[in-house]
Amino acid sequence: MKEPDLSQAKKRIDKAYDLATTHSDYEGALRICNDVLNEHPGMFYAVRKKAAIYADMKNFAEATALMSDLIAQNPNELEYYFSRGRWYLANADWTEAMADMTKTIELGSAQNFHYNTESAYFFRAVARLKLGRNSEAVADCEHVRDDFLIYLYSTGKISKSNILEQAQATN
């Protein structure tokens, strides 16, 4: 059986994501996502972008729920764990974020795919710091370049040096 051509559906999903992130038209974006998913149930790309739209809306519960559904269907897709872990982190769900970043690191190693590895170590360090696991946070920072810096919804701006300072100050 021939695979369906999803290129037009993908373009519609990209338009939906742009509507949400550039124009804050979340209602229109979600309507497009739902239309595409009605036409192409189980289109992973569409579900992933719909989750990202919910995350942009700061609806992290819905975003992580959609990613959990994708992970259940495809448990070896490290990008799904990475995205869900970022959104757990944004929502201050430290334990869940730590678990997803650990899984991202493990899958990256097993698949010899390291695009997200440094970020996963950094995000896991943040989660571990917030959980009071300071020595583990410091150990994770060994895998992160010195100038690493990011803005997180739950914590604001945070850098590697912030993590190290906070971990050492509370030890």
N, C-alpha and C positions, 0 to 999 in steps of 0.2 A: 504494500500500500504506500502510495506517495505521501510524503509529509506535506501538510498545507503550507502555503506561502504566507508567512506571518509578517512580511515586511511592511505592509500597509498598517496592520494592527500595531506594530512596533512604533511606526511614525505617529500614530494617534496617541499612543501612550507617552511618547516623548513630548508631544504637544501638551498633553495633560500635565505632565511634570513641570513644563515651562509655565503653564498657566498658574500653577500653584506657587512655584518658587519665585517667579519673576513678577507676577501680577496679583498674587494672593487670592486668586479665584479658586478657592478650595472646592466650592460646590460644583463648579463647572468641571474641574479636574477629576473629582471623584465620579461625576456622572459619566465622563468619557471612560474612565477605568472600568466602571461597572458595565457599560455598554460593551466594551471590548471583551471583558471576562464573560459576559453572557454569550457572546459569539464564539469565544475561544476559552471554554472553561479549563482551568489548570495551566494557563499560559504563565509560566514562572516569571517571565520578565514583567508582565503586567502586575502580578501580585507584588513583586519586589518594588516596583515604582509606586504602587498604591501605598505600600507600607512607608516608603520614603515621604510620600505626601503627608501621611498622618504624622510622621515624625516632624516634618516642617511645621505642622499645625500644633506641635507640642503635645499631641495625643500619643504619648509613648506606649500606653497600654494597648491601643489598637495596632500600632506599628509592630510591637513585639509579638502580639498575638498572630498577626499575619506571617511574620518571619518564623514563628514556631510551627505554623502549618507547613511552610515551605521546608523547614528542616525535617519535619516528620516524613515528608515525601522524598527528600534528598539529603540524607544525614551526612554525606561526605562533602558538601559544598561549603567550603570554609568562608566564603563571602557572606553567606547567610548568618553564620555565627558572629562574624565580625560586625555586621550591621546591627544585628540584634543586641550584641554586647555594647556597642556604642550607645544605643538608645536606652539600654538598661542603665548605663553610666549617666546619661543625660537626666535620667529620672531618679538618680541616687539609689538605684537598686544594686548595691555594691556586690553582694554575693553572686547574683546572677551575672553581672558584668564580668566578674573575675572568672567564673566558670566558662563563659563564652570566649573570653580572650585566651584562656588556657587551651580550649578546644581549637581555636584559630591557630595558635602556635603549634599544637600537636599535628593538626592536619597539614599545615604548611611544611612542617618537617617531613611528614610521611609522603607528601606529594611533591616535595622539592619545589615548592612555590612559596616565595618569600616576600611577595609584594606588600603584604600587610603585617609582616612579622614585627618590625620595629614599632609600629603604632600599637599593635596588640600588646607588646611588652609594656609600652608606656601606659596604655589604658588599664592594664592589669595592675601596674604599679600604683596608679591612682586609686583603684578599687581596694587594693591591699592596704594602702595608707589609710583610707577612710575606715577600714575594718580593724585598724590598729595592728596590722601585721607588718610592722615597720621594717624589720630586717629583710623580709621577702620583697617589700617595695624597693628597698635599696638594691637588692640583688637584681631585680628586673631592670632597674635603671642602668645596669652595666651593659645592657643590650641596646641602649638608646643614645643617640649622639647628644653632645653637650648642649647644643642650641635648640633642642626639641621644645616646642611651645605650641599650645593649642588652647582654644576657647571651648569650654564645656558649659552647657546650659546649667548643669547642677552646681558647678564650682566657679565659673568664670574663667579667667585666664589662668593657666597653670603651666609651669615649665618643669623640666627635669630638675633644675636647681631648687625650685620650690618644693618638690617632692623630697629631695635629699635633705633640705633644711628642716622641713616639718618632721620627717622621720627621725632625724638625729636630735631634734629639740624635745621630742617626747619619749626618747629612749632612756 
